[in-house]
Amino acid sequence: MDVLGDGLLEALRLLLTGDEDTWAITGLTLRVSFTATLIAFLFGVPAGALLALGRFRGRRVLHAVANTGMGLPPVVVGLFVTVLLWRSGPLGELGLLYTPTAMVIAQAAIATPIVTALTAAALQQVDPDFLLQMRALGATRFRAFGALLMEAKLPLLAAGMAGFGAVVSEVGAAQMVGGNLAGETRVLTTAAVLATSRGQFALAIAFGLVLLLIAFTVNLAITLAQHRQAAVR
Amino acid sequence: MSIGCRDLRVSAGGRDLVSVPELDVAAGETLAVLGPNGAGKSTLLRALAYLGAASRTGSVLLDGRVATTAELRRAVAAVLQRPVLQRSSVLDNAAAGLRMRGERRGEARRRAGPWLDALGVAHLANRNARTLSGGEAQRVAIARALAVAPRVLLLDEPFTGLDATTRTDLLADLRAALDQQQAAVVLVTHDREEARALARRTALLVDGEIRQIGRTAAVLDTPADLECATLLGFTTQLPPALTGRDTTLVARPERCSPLADSTPPPPDTVVTDGVLRRAVPLGGATRLDVDTVTGPVTAITTADTAFTPGSPIRIAVATEHLRECAPAAAHDASVRNRT
């Protein structure tokens, strides 16, 4: 119990006194995870729209693949990205392994199926004649699609948040492709694992608290948005 | 601006859903396309606007020239059968058509406002569209389409699902709103009264083909074939074997009356003998289903009837209420009754 209590106090001290390493690690975590989520959004929203609205052979199979991808183990993604970026691997010449870029690639690979599947689900909730009605009012395809995304903005936001939540909290891929190099690729999750293994519980708890704070902030934002939406219904 | 089509065909699975060799609606004119469920009315309407992913051939004309999809988008506004509204205020929904055409939000709202007023829903402008009743939502959908000042307005059964009072009010408001515009209007409906209330001309669509087109009053009163007759309510059909005439005669059941045994037939009537199968009370009237040697015949009467099922009965129809009809099988692809 003392370990936990002392750990909490020390963690708060670290955070409140502005421990430089902690904030640097937090900054890198946010940068890597937000970038990965953004990339996942850029790929996942069109892919999800294609699954929701497209009429082509194999659509259902691809939908099932995307749904399965939501549970993709980060360690497996980390393994594949490591093999791809390994010095003798297909993309080894790029020299990206153990860099934040490699972590962004791995985390984007984890988040993209989540954003894809949730986007497809979000767009399928909109009236099936929505696009047709917007076109029937004179909209170009582009404008009609924009209106559709606006119509589903809240569930799309939730899709982005889910993707972000998945990558900010994963440790397997970040560890494998980033290598947890101090000052270079150390993020909150890998730092917490290292601190725990060294018995630096206060530090590990501090990292955990920051992670929790980030998760809370993200969920608070979406909950408030949902309530605002519900209020105008 | 006028809209029309030439050799317009829509097909699916190797089957023609709609095949219209020629159709024209002038600027300022309203054409009703009347047809039973599954006749291809909505398919025709969507094909006229190049909407949807159906396989189409032929051309759509605007002012007599073959139109591109982009030209149709600019000229046409369509109201679908079910009002599809956005998750926003009524005013923003009414402005959505203008927004979809690139208008700025403030200007779109300013121009949409009067149409909410014209359709009687201005007091709901700030309400969330998701809270509207079916009739209110349809009014907003129509206001949204009218707000873009379309040169061609396509209406796909906009009164379906509305109660009688709401429908009558909306018909009147829509008539007044259409009078303010010089749009060519195509109204798809299965209701004769809607055609009568809104359209100068009416086309009858059966099995994807226009069987009859002409002035509404004339079309509704003179069916070209038996399927058109059924569609127009001439459901009492007396084949030659029953009447001794050359063609089948048709009449509305409410124009057919039962004769008591001893009553001599009035002059200028056609009388048919049969056996009463059943009498169906309709509230203020009674429908008599009668079996004749050639098949069933229906009469609707407001008089008290003493007939019991299984008893012989005579049905009289004044010749002025009878129409001669070619059998549907004799129909060729040509459009009849042009007036």
Interface residues (C-beta under 8 A of the other chain):
Chain A: R55 D127 D129 F130 L132 Q133 M134 R135 A136 L137 G138 A139 T140 R143 A144 A147 M150 E151 Q229 V232 R233
Chain B: R46 A49 L51 G52 A53 R73 R74 V76 A77 A78 V79 L80 R82 V84 Q86 R87 A96 G97 M100 R101 G102 N128 R130 T131 R144 A145 V148 P150 L154
